[in-house]
């Protein structure tokens, strides 16, 4: 407040000085200017009058001293009535005087007179300055009024502004202090490496009874020794750069010796004339506790996810392994001659039931993979027309059985070659068409494929296209209420639909997710009793057409030749695979576990190994690793690599990659048909004619 009073007094003196200057300057300037003007005018009059008197003297020939009346006439002729005039000789004797009553003060000016060039006297003229004094006084009054007008605003406005600014500063300081005191974070001032101030949160954080327990104590006492080095380096940076330091995690020590983590920010400022640091510290104890709880929860969730994935893998293996035996035996029986019509009918039912069960298993596993985030897409080049046609031809018998007309049309602008996941495209289309056939008793099912929008062309000349596939049926239709539940897991239109038509209620859920993953969407329009139109879109990359992609594939039915080792621990699956291999023209040796498979490969030479992934004693992965390691130790192993094809009942994402990474060459998922087996083996074994030619 003393500084405030001194500033107010200074402002008063400045305002008073300026007011005095404003008051005195106008009358002084006016008086000086007017005085000079009048003095100049009077001197001019005196000179003119002196010239007239000189002329009179020159004509009087020395008698002018005695002709006062004639000289007075000259003065009256030339002298302004406002002025007084006196003519005197060289000795100072007054010859004539023309002097009206002039009010003092007066101003006088004299000019010499001559008698033929000889100075003989002078003319002295007078004028009253009374009116100048009066005018100057009036100007002084006006200046005084202006000075008063200037003084009070200059005195009051800055003082008022100063008081307002001081009040605002005090209010801001109080608000800041209150904010600091109410802050949930500890705030303290580090001055000369001592705590000069600390707020209430800081007192609570250090578990002190009062501020006195912390003030004027070294802040190093509150810092854990583990943090001393980094804090010293930080202080050097702050003092050098004179800027705030970013957040840094440190460890503090409470008065009771408890160590706890904090997040600290610091900024330099002047405190009571000294360079100090304002420090904000946030107690991380609770956050660390929550983070630890979240970490444990995350670890538990990841463990549960791994357990779920392992459960899915085990379930896939345990279900698909017997399914491989059922479907494999059914296929082998179907190829037997001499079956009666009734036996063949029973066998068809067995195969159809097994395939239906396998589709249900696949849907459940796909849904589980979606929930676990394990569903992934492959990418390969394929002909979309051929893929769509193959899918619909596969479903044609189902439509023919119900005497429905199944037709399809693919637009001409659909590319002949694209890149994507043909299996998932087949899955979506097959699901929609199968549902259309299932829920249609009379009429038809029609599929249309159009190119909805062209994609951009990349640097390599390729682009993308968006295909829209529409499936229209003349079936029972879907009500608005039932449609709202249509894409929900384990949901169908209503319970009666489930009882009449069956199904898991997962097909549309999986199809929706697959369409989304393929850059598209899925939807439907329906009128109950008239039919339903389902549609979906997918975005596929346009692949360049080349000879390799368009060449005619070799005949898949050609016989194979070679010696194959079958490593399979399940006796039923072993029998199925062995019979299929023999029917393909191959010589087969059998191993019942991984260890026996490795020993057999060491003892004999084979053209290919079918390696089951899950076997006792040594699984297929470990057995493959041993075979590859022993191959690497042999000279010339690069030219004698034994093809190993994985047999696995798992159907989860990553199984194929794991098999290839361990050293296997290909992958065959159970259950498989003889055609699947032949197609896979044909990539690694020569045909019978090629084998005979090589041996010859």
C-alpha angles and dihedrals in degrees: 000000000000090000089050092054092048090051091050092052091049090052089050093053092047092049092047094049092050090047092052090048091051091047098049102034099069099049092041092051092044093050094047093047093047093045092052091047093051093043091053092047092048092049090051091051091048091052093049092047091047089053090053092048091048090054090050091050092050090055095046096058097220095320094099091099088065099042098072094149093055090045091051088053090055090052093049089050096054106024121089110237090237090064131071120218136195127187116201134171129241092276092054096254109149110237099180136355128202105183126155118195103285120190115228138282099060137180121222132196126179132200127186125246124214139211105209092327097320117112107238102165145322144260115228120193130194136199131182119246094194094106090049090053091050093048091047090051090052091049089048090054090052090048090050090053090050091048091053090048090050097044102055098048090044089049100042106033098056091041091050091046089048091051091047092048091046090049092048090048091050090047090049091048091049091047091048091048091049090047090050091048093048094045114118089216124076113256122186139160118238108204120168086351090298131108104255096171136007131180129228094266090055091051089052093044092055090039094236124160094223141352090263090071090063108027116103091010122124112266088215087072089063093048120084113240090239088067098045097092096049092044092051090053090047093052090053091054093048094050092045099046096031089217135117117275120234124245115293131181114235139162122246131193123225123218089259090056097255113147117216137169122253138180110226135196123181136187131184121239141152115269118184090338095311134102108254141161127243107211128196116194125187118199108234097188095104094040091051089050091051092045091051090049090049091047091052090046090049091049089048091048091048090048089049089048091050089048090049091049090048090048090051090049091049092046090048091050096043094048100038094047095065090036088058088054094047096047094038093052090045090053092047091050091048089058093054118105123228098045116147120235091252092050091049090048091052090047091052089052090050092051094045092049091048092050090048090051090049091052090051090049090049091051093050092047092047091051090048090050090051091052091047092047090240099119110114136174127231123217123218138142116262144154107255093201092054093044092051092045092050091051094050094044088054089055095042094090089055090054093043090053089060092040092243125148111239113192135164140185130193117203118245094239094060106115118253093223129033138161122235142085108313092182093059091044087053090048094054094044094044091050094051095043092044090052091047091053091043095053097040119085099172135017128024150309118221129190123198125185119193136169103247102186137356120238129221121278117243131214091270094058094255127113140167137263134202115224122201116202118194124193115193124185137175094223136125096297129217128268121230092248093049091046091061089063096040099102095040118111116266090004132128133172093278142328093267089057090053092049094047102038105020125208138141097257090234102100098085092042090055092043091052092052092046092050090050091050089051092055097261144086141232135226145148146217122206145173114199111245094011105066146268136262116206120187137180136179131211131184114223132180115245109239122206113251113241137167094258094055094044101040119117112262118237119259106282093203094065114124118254129220133205147077116284131191112213113201106191129140098193108087096209094048089043090055093047094049093044093053092047091050092049091048088056090057098257131138108235133204120184134219121184098204142014096263092054090047092055092047091049091050089052092050102042138027120244135183093219142358125218102205122193109215098217113053134139125261092012122017124218094262094054092043091052091049091053092048092050092046092053091046090054090054092055121087113252092016092147091070096042103052111155112226110236119191119196120231110199137164091201117107102186130121112269098031093105092046091050091051093050092044093055092055105272117136103212143005133231120184123213132270095046134167127227089256090054090049093047093048091052096044092046089067091060107027128061122236121262093260092051090049092051091047091052093048091046 
